[in-house]
Amino acid sequence: MYTAENYLLGWFVYSAGVVCLLYVGWQLLRSRNSSLRHIILLMLSVLFLTPVTAYMDDPHLAPAFFVSLFEGLVVKPSLGFQRGAAPIAALMTAVMILYALSRLLIWRIRK
């Protein structure tokens, strides 16, 4: 079993990789509308950075996307995708609402 330091180092390396992917995505979407670019990058950030417990009896966290994928394909195909998909859907909804409110607030201030 891994120690807490190993999990922390793993999250650090994983987060650095996600930041690199988001930077590449930012560069690829450079010519698009800024709102569309923001929404796509926010959704990808939530998808890849949402944590969930790796195992039911283990308090360590893992990316919800990979936990959902692993449990859905290997462990419990009937309901495995739900454990990771529920937090992702909830956070994606919250982030999109906050983004819409912030865009509205910025629009009101500039007007």
Contacts in CASP RR format, 6 or more apart in sequence:
PFRMAT RR
TARGET T0000
AUTHOR 0000-0000-0000
METHOD contacts of the structure
MODEL  1
MYTAENYLLGWFVYSAGVVCLLYVGWQLLRSRNSSLRHIILLMLSVLFLT
PVTAYMDDPHLAPAFFVSLFEGLVVKPSLGFQRGAAPIAALMTAVMILYA
LSRLLIWRIRK
2 60 0 8 1.000
4 60 0 8 1.000
7 60 0 8 1.000
7 61 0 8 1.000
11 61 0 8 1.000
14 63 0 8 1.000
15 49 0 8 1.000
18 45 0 8 1.000
18 48 0 8 1.000
18 49 0 8 1.000
21 44 0 8 1.000
21 48 0 8 1.000
22 41 0 8 1.000
22 44 0 8 1.000
22 45 0 8 1.000
25 41 0 8 1.000
25 44 0 8 1.000
26 37 0 8 1.000
26 41 0 8 1.000
29 36 0 8 1.000
29 37 0 8 1.000
29 40 0 8 1.000
29 41 0 8 1.000
30 37 0 8 1.000
35 103 0 8 1.000
38 99 0 8 1.000
39 96 0 8 1.000
39 99 0 8 1.000
42 95 0 8 1.000
42 96 0 8 1.000
42 99 0 8 1.000
43 92 0 8 1.000
43 95 0 8 1.000
43 96 0 8 1.000
46 88 0 8 1.000
46 91 0 8 1.000
46 92 0 8 1.000
46 95 0 8 1.000
47 65 0 8 1.000
47 88 0 8 1.000
47 92 0 8 1.000
48 63 0 8 1.000
48 65 0 8 1.000
49 63 0 8 1.000
50 63 0 8 1.000
50 64 0 8 1.000
50 65 0 8 1.000
50 84 0 8 1.000
50 87 0 8 1.000
50 88 0 8 1.000
50 91 0 8 1.000
51 61 0 8 1.000
51 62 0 8 1.000
51 63 0 8 1.000
51 64 0 8 1.000
51 87 0 8 1.000
52 61 0 8 1.000
52 62 0 8 1.000
52 63 0 8 1.000
52 64 0 8 1.000
52 67 0 8 1.000
52 68 0 8 1.000
52 83 0 8 1.000
52 84 0 8 1.000
52 87 0 8 1.000
53 59 0 8 1.000
53 60 0 8 1.000
53 61 0 8 1.000
53 62 0 8 1.000
54 60 0 8 1.000
54 61 0 8 1.000
54 62 0 8 1.000
54 67 0 8 1.000
64 83 0 8 1.000
64 84 0 8 1.000
64 85 0 8 1.000
64 87 0 8 1.000
64 88 0 8 1.000
65 84 0 8 1.000
65 88 0 8 1.000
67 83 0 8 1.000
67 84 0 8 1.000
68 80 0 8 1.000
68 81 0 8 1.000
68 82 0 8 1.000
68 83 0 8 1.000
68 84 0 8 1.000
68 85 0 8 1.000
68 88 0 8 1.000
69 81 0 8 1.000
71 80 0 8 1.000
71 81 0 8 1.000
71 83 0 8 1.000
71 84 0 8 1.000
72 80 0 8 1.000
72 81 0 8 1.000
END
